[in-house]
Amino acid sequence: MKSIDKYKYTRGWAGALVIGALATALTACEPKMDKVEMVDEPAPIFPDYAGIIVPCNIAPLNFTLRNDADYMTVKVKGQNDSITVRGRKETNFSLGLWRSLLTSEIGNDLEITVTAHVDGRWVQYQPFYLTVSPQPIDPYLSYRLIEPGYEVWNKIQLCERNLENFDERVLADNRNLDGACMNCHIYGNGNHEDKGTSMFHLRGPKGGTIMIKDGKITKLTIKPTSMETAAVYGDFSPGNRYCVFSSNLVRPTFHTLDSRRLEVYDEESDVFVVDLDRNMAVESPLVARKDVWETFPVFSPDCKWVYYCSAPAVTVPDSVEHLRYSICRIPFDSAMAEFGDSVEVVWSGTEHNASACHPKISPDGKFLLFTEAAYGTFPIWHKEADLRMLNLETGEVDPLDAVNGPNSDTYHSWSSNGRWFVFASKRDDGQYGRPYISFVDTTGVAAKPFLVPLKRPTHYNNTLKSYNIPDLSPRPVTATQQEIEDACKL
């Protein structure tokens, strides 16, 4: 059994003297645990890590207590190993000991027991459990940090987080780009030889698509001559030869109803493919109709289909509540670089009396994860927006009751092994989107999600930023912040 005190991590004789003094001071102030009362209630932890399945490579699941506890002791026990930590308001697990524990307990359950000093007495809560999956999650997660404002943006950062530890770095900061708006960052779908392909869109006078491919950074202006607007939403094909985009004219408006705030919708949108090897656009009138709006395109894992969302055009904003998108697909011949001649409806918005957006197909091609809302194409402000799992072989739709919360759940991304997905959820306070992770088994059944762990879990409550459109990748972005921002200024 290993026991670790969070105040004794620093190495070296000088550091040991200082930390040792702090530990002595803490011990002197800490109430004596001479009597512990067992209570028949769960520990009031945040984030909620009870009953979840976690990747074997996840960072320490630090948590805090939602009460007035001033000290606590936490024991994490498996079949082969255990860790005990002591602290004040939140845990701070040693990264090395945590990794060792997860490695020794792959496939096993962990029992976590919290003993806390609350209102002058020591209480021990009922233990909770979690399972360590042998399936790792992609280590890298990108997201846009943005204030959930209704009128204008202010500070926007594109960031990349290592999920195996707590390292986070900025990819681009709009304060260095004259305050320009940056769309969210999307990773590529390359093989093991890929050098960190990714892209994002920069808006404004110097706008364009910032593309990182084959170790090079370029800014592209992607706008077919037949379309009114430039590329907005996009996805890479397997191998990263192609990108599929939608060309959107996006409009925000305000509701007059007290119960609603902002509505965002398209006034027009079309779909096209860009052949990056030949620097040419591939178009089809079937996905560029003026009486139909097409958006959120993605490639299937075998590159034989382009999936997208489609809705009959309506008068907006007057009829926006009648705007319901279906999920469609059109064949794509990657050898000939051309679309097929027919469109198939995969999920009908009319039949379900709802609207779909953000279709994302599992790497094995069996399941399609999407967001369902009452109407429209911008679900982040729709409280009713939930995730759904469509079985592409049977056509059955799983409502994902174990995954969805009381507020918007959307903006999702698969891990490359298909056993995990990450999504943005407003379940905690209804205002701020935070990244949650859920396990998916081979039959498509998803487990209770958990909040991405932080070194200081209270940061979630203190930050005024939403984690927008989280995206997973097995590889990091190879470019530096300076290189990316220099390319944005061209």
C-alpha positions in Angstrom: 0.0 0.0 0.0 1.2 3.5 -0.9 0.5 6.5 1.1 1.2 10.0 -0.2 0.7 13.4 1.4 0.2 16.2 -1.2 2.4 18.5 0.7 5.4 16.2 0.4 5.8 16.0 -3.4 8.8 18.3 -3.8 12.2 16.6 -4.0 15.6 17.8 -2.9 16.8 18.6 0.6 15.9 22.4 0.4 12.5 21.7 -0.9 12.0 18.9 1.7 12.7 21.4 4.5 10.1 23.9 3.2 7.5 21.3 2.3 8.2 19.5 5.5 7.6 22.7 7.5 4.3 23.2 5.7 3.3 19.6 6.4 4.1 20.1 10.1 2.1 23.3 10.2 -0.8 21.5 8.5 -0.7 18.6 10.9 -0.6 21.0 13.8 -3.8 22.7 12.5 -5.6 19.6 11.3 -8.2 18.3 13.8 -7.3 15.1 15.5 -9.2 12.1 13.9 -10.0 10.4 17.3 -13.6 9.6 16.4 -15.1 9.0 13.0 -18.9 8.9 12.4 -20.1 6.6 9.6 -22.9 8.3 7.6 -25.3 6.5 5.2 -24.9 9.1 2.4 -22.7 9.6 -0.6 -19.8 12.0 -0.5 -20.9 15.4 -2.0 -18.0 15.4 -4.5 -17.6 17.7 -7.5 -17.1 16.6 -10.2 -19.3 13.5 -9.9 -17.0 10.5 -10.5 -19.3 7.8 -8.9 -20.3 4.9 -11.1 -18.3 5.8 -14.2 -15.9 4.0 -16.5 -12.5 5.7 -17.1 -9.7 5.2 -19.6 -6.6 3.5 -18.4 -4.6 6.6 -19.4 -6.7 9.4 -17.9 -5.2 12.1 -15.6 -5.9 12.0 -11.9 -9.6 12.5 -11.0 -9.1 15.3 -8.6 -12.3 16.4 -6.9 -13.6 18.8 -4.2 -16.5 18.6 -1.7 -19.7 20.6 -2.1 -20.0 21.3 1.7 -18.1 23.2 4.4 -15.5 20.5 5.1 -12.1 21.9 6.0 -10.1 18.7 5.9 -10.5 15.4 4.2 -8.7 12.0 3.7 -9.4 10.1 0.5 -8.5 6.4 0.0 -8.5 4.9 -3.5 -8.4 1.1 -3.3 -8.2 -1.5 -6.0 -7.5 -5.2 -6.0 -3.7 -4.8 -6.3 -2.9 -1.3 -5.1 -4.2 1.7 -3.2 -3.5 5.4 -2.7 -4.3 7.6 0.3 -4.2 11.4 0.1 -4.9 14.1 2.7 -5.8 17.7 2.1 -8.0 20.6 2.8 -10.8 21.2 0.3 -9.7 19.2 -2.7 -7.6 16.2 -3.7 -4.3 16.4 -5.5 -3.3 13.0 -6.5 0.3 12.3 -7.5 0.5 11.8 -11.2 3.1 9.0 -10.9 1.2 7.1 -8.2 -2.1 7.6 -10.1 -0.6 6.2 -13.3 0.8 3.2 -11.4 -2.5 2.6 -9.7 -4.5 2.6 -13.0 -1.9 0.4 -14.7 -2.2 -2.2 -11.9 -6.0 -2.1 -11.9 -6.9 -2.3 -15.6 -10.3 -4.0 -15.8 -10.9 -3.7 -12.1 -13.1 -1.5 -9.9 -11.7 1.2 -7.7 -13.3 1.9 -4.3 -13.0 5.5 -3.1 -13.7 6.4 0.5 -13.9 10.0 1.7 -13.5 10.9 5.3 -14.1 14.7 6.0 -14.0 17.1 8.9 -17.4 18.9 8.7 -18.9 21.2 11.3 -16.4 20.1 14.0 -16.7 16.4 13.5 -15.1 13.7 11.3 -17.5 11.8 9.1 -16.9 8.9 6.7 -19.2 8.8 3.7 -20.4 5.7 1.9 -17.7 4.6 -0.7 -18.2 5.1 -4.4 -16.8 3.0 -7.2 -15.5 3.4 -10.7 -14.1 1.0 -13.3 -10.8 1.3 -15.1 -11.2 0.4 -18.8 -8.3 -1.3 -20.7 -9.3 1.0 -23.6 -7.3 4.3 -23.7 -8.7 7.6 -24.9 -6.9 9.7 -27.5 -4.6 11.9 -25.4 -5.2 15.2 -27.0 -8.2 17.4 -26.7 -8.7 20.8 -28.4 -11.4 23.3 -27.6 -12.3 26.9 -27.9 -12.4 28.9 -24.7 -15.0 31.6 -25.1 -17.3 33.6 -23.0 -21.0 32.6 -23.5 -22.0 36.1 -24.6 -25.1 36.9 -26.6 -24.0 39.9 -28.7 -20.2 39.9 -29.4 -17.2 37.8 -28.5 -14.4 39.3 -26.5 -11.4 37.0 -25.8 -11.2 33.7 -27.6 -8.5 31.1 -27.3 -8.0 27.8 -29.1 -6.3 25.4 -26.7 -5.0 21.9 -26.6 -5.0 19.7 -23.5 -3.2 16.5 -22.8 -5.7 14.2 -21.1 -3.0 12.0 -19.6 -1.8 14.9 -17.4 -2.8 18.5 -16.9 -0.7 20.1 -19.6 -2.6 22.8 -21.6 -1.3 25.1 -24.2 -2.7 27.9 -26.3 -2.8 27.3 -30.1 -4.1 30.7 -31.0 -5.3 33.8 -29.0 -7.5 36.3 -30.8 -6.0 39.1 -28.6 -2.9 38.8 -30.9 -5.1 38.8 -34.0 -6.9 42.1 -33.7 -9.8 40.5 -31.9 -10.8 38.3 -34.8 -13.3 35.5 -34.3 -11.9 32.0 -34.6 -14.0 29.0 -35.3 -13.2 25.8 -33.5 -10.2 23.7 -34.2 -10.7 20.3 -35.9 -8.1 17.5 -36.0 -7.4 15.4 -39.1 -8.0 11.7 -39.7 -4.6 10.5 -40.7 -2.7 7.3 -40.1 0.3 6.8 -37.9 2.5 8.7 -40.4 0.3 11.8 -40.0 2.2 14.9 -38.7 -0.6 16.4 -36.8 -3.1 17.6 -39.5 -5.7 20.1 -38.3 -7.5 23.2 -39.3 -9.7 26.1 -38.0 -11.4 29.1 -39.6 -10.5 32.7 -39.0 -13.1 35.3 -39.7 -12.8 39.0 -40.5 -10.8 41.0 -43.1 -7.9 38.6 -42.9 -10.1 35.6 -42.6 -9.4 32.2 -44.1 -8.9 28.5 -43.3 -5.7 27.9 -41.3 -4.5 24.5 -42.4 -1.7 22.5 -40.8 -0.7 19.6 -43.0 2.5 17.7 -43.6 4.3 19.9 -41.1 3.4 23.1 -43.0 1.0 25.9 -42.1 -1.0 27.7 -44.8 -4.0 30.0 -44.9 -6.5 29.1 -47.6 -9.5 31.1 -48.9 -12.0 28.3 -49.6 -15.0 29.6 -51.5 -16.3 28.0 -54.7 -17.4 30.5 -57.2 -20.9 29.1 -57.3 -21.5 29.7 -53.6 -22.2 33.0 -51.8 -20.1 32.4 -48.7 -16.9 30.8 -47.7 -16.3 27.6 -45.8 -17.5 27.4 -42.2 -17.9 23.9 -40.9 -15.6 21.1 -42.1 -14.2 17.6 -41.8 -11.2 15.7 -43.0 -11.4 12.5 -45.0 -9.5 9.4 -44.0 -5.9 10.0 -45.0 -6.6 13.8 -45.1 -6.5 14.2 -48.9 -10.0 15.7 -48.9 -11.9 18.2 -46.8 -15.7 18.5 -46.9 -17.1 21.9 -46.0 -20.4 23.7 -45.7 -20.7 27.3 -46.9 -23.0 29.1 -44.4 -24.5 32.5 -44.1 -25.0 32.6 -40.3 -27.3 35.0 -38.5 -27.9 35.6 -34.8 -31.1 37.1 -33.4 -32.7 37.6 -30.0 -35.9 36.1 -28.7 -38.6 38.3 -27.3 -39.7 35.5 -24.9 -38.3 35.7 -21.4 -37.6 32.0 -21.3 -35.3 32.1 -24.4 -32.3 34.3 -25.3 -30.3 33.8 -28.5 -31.2 32.0 -31.7 -28.6 31.4 -34.5 -29.7 30.1 -37.9 -28.5 29.9 -41.5 -30.0 32.0 -44.2 -28.3 29.8 -46.8 -25.8 26.9 -46.8 -24.4 24.4 -49.2 -21.9 21.5 -49.2 -18.7 20.9 -51.2 -15.4 19.0 -51.1 -11.9 20.3 -51.5 -9.2 18.1 -53.0 -6.1 19.3 -51.1 -3.7 17.4 -53.4 -5.0 19.2 -56.5 -6.2 22.4 -54.8 -9.6 22.2 -56.4 -13.3 22.2 -55.3 -15.6 19.3 -56.0 -19.3 20.3 -56.2 -22.7 18.8 -56.9 -26.0 20.4 -57.5 -27.6 17.8 -55.2 -25.9 19.3 -52.1 -26.0 23.0 -53.3 -29.8 23.5 -53.8 -31.2 27.0 -53.1 -34.5 25.5 -51.8 -32.6 23.3 -49.3 -30.0 24.2 -46.7 -27.2 21.7 -46.3 -24.7 21.9 -43.4 -22.4 20.0 -40.9 -20.9 17.6 -43.5 -18.6 14.7 -42.5 -17.0 11.8 -44.3 -17.7 8.2 -43.5 -14.7 6.2 -42.2 -14.4 4.4 -45.5 -14.7 7.7 -47.5 -17.5 6.3 -49.6 -20.2 8.7 -48.2 -20.6 12.3 -47.2 -23.1 12.6 -44.4 -24.7 16.0 -43.7 -27.7 17.8 -42.3 -30.4 19.1 -44.7 -33.6 21.1 -44.2 -36.1 22.7 -46.6 -35.5 26.5 -46.7 -38.0 28.5 -44.6 -38.5 32.2 -44.0 -36.2 33.2 -41.1 -36.4 34.3 -38.4 -40.3 34.2 -38.6 -40.5 30.4 -39.3 -37.3 29.3 -37.5 -39.3 27.1 -35.2 -40.4 25.1 -38.2 -36.8 24.6 -39.4 -36.1 20.9 -38.9 -32.9 19.3 -40.3 -32.7 15.6 -41.4 -29.5 13.6 -41.7 -28.7 12.7 -45.3 -25.9 11.1 -47.2 -24.6 11.2 -50.7 -22.0 8.8 -52.3 -18.5 10.1 -52.8 -15.9 8.4 -55.1 -12.5 9.2 -53.6 -10.6 7.8 -56.5 -12.4 9.9 -59.1 -13.0 12.9 -56.7 -16.7 13.2 -57.5 -20.1 13.0 -55.8 -22.7 10.4 -56.6 -26.1 11.0 -58.3 -28.5 10.3 -55.4 -29.2 11.5 -51.9 -30.5 9.2 -49.1 -32.3 10.3 -46.0 -30.8 8.5 -43.0 -32.8 10.1 -40.2 -35.9 12.2 -41.0 -36.5 15.5 -39.1 -40.1 15.5 -40.3 -40.9 12.0 -39.1 -39.3 12.6 -35.7 -40.7 16.2 -35.4 -37.2 17.3 -34.4 -34.0 18.7 -35.8 -30.6 17.0 -36.1 -27.1 18.5 -36.2 -23.4 17.6 -35.9 -23.5 14.0 -37.2 -20.3 12.1 -36.2 -19.7 8.5 -37.3 -17.9 6.1 -35.1 -14.5 4.9 -36.5 -15.9 1.4 -37.2 -18.7 2.9 -39.2 -21.4 1.3 -37.2 -22.9 4.2 -35.2 -23.7 7.8 -35.9 -23.7 10.2 -32.9 -25.8 13.4 -33.4 -27.6 16.1 -31.5 -31.4 16.3 -31.6 -33.2 19.6 -30.7 -36.7 20.8 -31.2 -35.8 22.9 -34.2 -32.9 24.8 -35.9 -29.3 24.2 -36.3 -27.6 25.9 -33.3 -28.4 23.8 -30.3 -26.0 25.3 -27.8 -28.8 27.6 -26.5 -31.5 24.9 -26.7 -32.0 23.5 -23.2 -33.8 20.4 -24.8 -30.8 19.5 -27.0 -29.6 16.0 -26.4 -27.3 13.4 -27.9 -28.6 10.5 -29.9 -26.9 7.3 -31.1 -28.1 6.0 -34.5 -27.3 2.4 -35.3 -26.4 2.6 -39.1 -27.0 -1.2 -39.5 -30.4 -1.4 -37.9 -31.7 2.2 -38.0 -32.5 2.1 -34.3 -31.9 5.3 -32.3 -30.7 5.1 -28.7 -31.9 8.2 -26.7 -28.7 7.9 -24.5 -30.6 8.5 -21.3 -27.4 7.6 -19.3 -25.5 10.3 -21.1 -27.8 13.3 -21.4 -28.3 16.0 -18.7 -31.0 18.6 -18.0 -29.4 21.2 -20.3 -27.8 21.3 -23.7 -25.6 18.3 -24.6 -23.9 18.7 -28.0 -20.6 19.3 -29.9 -19.2 15.8 -29.7 -16.1 14.0 -31.0 -15.1 10.3 -31.2 -11.8 8.9 -29.9 -10.0 7.1 -32.7 -10.6 3.6 -31.2 -14.3 4.2 -31.0 -14.6 3.4 -27.3 -15.0 7.0 -26.1 -16.6 10.3 -27.1 -16.3 13.8 -25.7 -19.0 16.4 -25.8 -19.9 19.8 -24.4 -22.6 19.9 -21.7 -24.3 22.7 -19.8 -25.7 20.3 -17.2 -23.8 21.9 -14.3 -25.2 25.4 -14.3 -27.1 25.9 -17.6 -24.7 28.6 -18.8 -21.2 27.3 -19.4 -20.3 24.4 -21.6 -17.9 21.9 -20.1 -16.2 18.9 -21.6 -17.6 15.5 -20.6 -16.3 12.0 -21.6 -18.4 8.9 -22.0 -17.4 5.2 -22.6 -19.1 3.3 -25.5 -19.0 -0.5 -25.7 -18.8 -2.5 -29.0 -22.7 -2.6 -29.2 -23.0 1.1 -29.0 -24.2 1.3 -25.4 -22.8 4.5 -23.7 -22.0 4.8 -20.0 -22.5 7.6 -17.5 -20.2 10.6 -18.6 -17.7 12.3 -16.4 -16.2 15.8 -16.5 -12.6 16.1 -17.9 -10.4 16.2 -14.7 -8.4 19.3 -13.8 -5.5 19.7 -11.4 -7.7 22.2 -9.5 -11.3 21.0 -9.9 -12.6 24.3 -8.5 -11.4 26.0 -11.7 -14.6 25.0 -13.4 -16.6 27.0 -11.0 -14.3 30.0 -11.1 -13.7 30.4 -14.8 -16.1 32.5 -17.0 -15.3 30.5 -20.2 -17.2 27.8 -22.0 -15.3 24.8 -23.5 -16.6 25.0 -27.0 -16.6 22.1 -29.5 -14.1 19.7 -27.9 -12.2 17.5 -30.4 -10.1 14.4 -29.8 -6.9 13.3 -31.5 -4.2 10.7 -30.9 -1.6 13.3 -32.0 -0.9 16.8 -30.9 -0.7 19.9 -33.2 2.9 20.2 -34.2 2.9 23.9 -34.8 3.6 26.5 -32.1 1.3 29.3 -31.1 3.6 31.8 -32.7 3.7 29.9 -36.0 -0.1 29.6 -36.1 -0.7 33.3 -35.3 1.9 34.4 -37.9 0.0 32.4 -40.5 -3.3 34.1 -39.5 -1.8 37.5 -40.1 -0.8 36.8 -43.7 
